[in-house]
């Protein structure tokens, strides 16, 4: 007789209660995706450097118009609280809230990937579209390109473009900010 296994999905509230009870620790590299507590990949040198460069490039340009939220959780819905590499949030005092910033607070998500490109593209980006995150950049380190997803409609991004090292990117919600992809993609291999 075969035993059927069922998965127990957790809500964001239950996930936080596990942290408060000491079951999960703030040093654990985990995130909640579709109600599952998932271990995050180790951060390799190229993605870490890219996140640092993006932070350095974006933070000064966002003074007064947005906040750079680096590798912190974002509340997507009751069963999803991912930790994108960077998020650009609308200005606000997020310290006084009972939950992490949500889709209504997000101007841009940036996922920086080397080993997780496929997972980010096939699993995370569709969730972000369903939540209404207006724009997502998938920085594909191995290919040296940025995949720009924008205009979420019906749970999918209507517009997808690719920008290489010689190109420039202007976030849709921040038309006064343009950055060179080459400034954070690193040297060509």
N, C-alpha and C positions, 0 to 999 in steps of 0.2 A: 504494500500500500504506500503510495507516494504521499508525502506530507506537503501540503501547500503552504508556502511561506507568504505572509503578508507583511507589508512594510507599515510602520507606524510613522505617519507624517506629523510634524510638529508645527505649531503656529509660532509666529514671531514672539508672542507673549510667553509661550512655554519655553522657547529658546532662551529668552532673557531670564526667566525664572531659574533655569538650569545654571546659568551663569551666576546669578545671585546666590544660589544654594552651594556653589563651589564645585558643581559637577563639570562645568566648562570653565576654563580659565581665560583671562584676557590675553595671555601669551599664546594660546592655541591658535594656529593658523587655520581657522575654519570660517565657513559662511553658511547661511541657510538658503538653500535653493530647492524650490518645489517641496518644502516641508522636510527636506533631508539635510542633515548636518554633514557638510562635505569638507574634507580636508583640502586646503589650498596647496598648490604646488610651491616648492621653495622658490624664492626670488633669485634668479640668476643675475649675473653681472650686467649683461646688456639691457634687460628690462629695468633693472634698478637704476642704471645710469640714465635711461630714457625718462623714467618717472622724475628723476632729479632735474633733468634738463627742462622738461615740460613745466615743472613747478617753478623753476627759475624764470622761464619765459613768460608764463601766464600771470603769476602772482602780482608783479608790479603793474601790469597792464589792467588788472581787474580792480585796482584800488577804488573803492566807492561804488563799483557796479556789480561786483560778484565776489565770491569766496572760493578759493581753491581748497577742496576737501580731499586730502591725500590718504589713500588706502584705508578709508573709514567706511563703516556701514551706511547703507541707504535703504530706507523702507520702501519696498516696491508694492507689496500687498501683504495679506495676512500670513502667507507662507514663504515669502521671499525677502531676504535681507542680505543682498550680496555686498561685497566689498570691492567696488571697482578701483582700479589703480588711481584714477583721479576723477573727481567730479567738479564741475563748476556750478556753484549754487547761486541762487538769487541772494542779494544781501539780506541779512537778518540775524537775530540773536538766537542761534540754535541751542545755546546752553540752557535755556529756560523751558525747553520742550520735554515731553514725556516719551517721545520716540525720535528716531533719527530722521533726517530730512527725507521727504518723500518725493514722488514723481513731480508733484506740483512745485517743488522747490528747485528742481534740477534744470539747468540750462544745457548742460553737456556732460556726458559720461565719456571717459577715456579708458579703454582696456589696452594694456601693453602686453604683448604676448610673444613668446618664442615657442615653448613647448605646448601652449594651450590655445593656439590660434583656432584650431578646428572646434574645440569645445566652446570657446568664446563666441565664435561665429554661429554655431548651430544651436547652442543652448542659452547663452546669456543674452545675446542681441535680440532674439525673438521675444524674450521676457520683457526686455526694456521697451520694445515696440508696443507690446500689449499694455504696458503700464503707461504709455504715452510720453516716455522720455523723448524730448524733441530731437536730440541729435546724439549719436554715439560715434566715436572714433575707435577703430580697432587698429592699433599700431602693430603691424605684422613685421616683427624684427627680421625673421629669416628672409622675407621677400623684399625688405626695404621700402615698404609702402604703407600708407595709411588708408584704410577703407573707411569712408565717411558715409554713415547711414543717417538719413534725415527724413522728415515729413511722415511721421507714423500715421497710418490710416488703416483701420480695420485690423489692427494687431500686426501689421507688417510695415516696414519702411518702404515708402514709395520711391525714394531717391537713394541710389547707392553710387558712389564714385570712388575712384582710387587716385591718390596723390603720391607721387614719388619724391625723391630727394630734391629735385629741381623745382618742385611746385610749392605753392603757397595755399594755406587754409585759412578761411575766415568762418568762424562759427556763426551759424544762422541767427542765433539770439544775441550775438555780439558783433554787429557789422563794423564797428570801429577797430576791431582787433584782427590783425592778419599776422600769421607766423609762417616762417619757412619750414617745411617738413625736414629739410636737410639739417636744420639747427637742433633737432632732437632725435633724428634717425641714426645718427652716427655715420662714420665713414663706410663707404661701399667696400664689400669684401671681395 
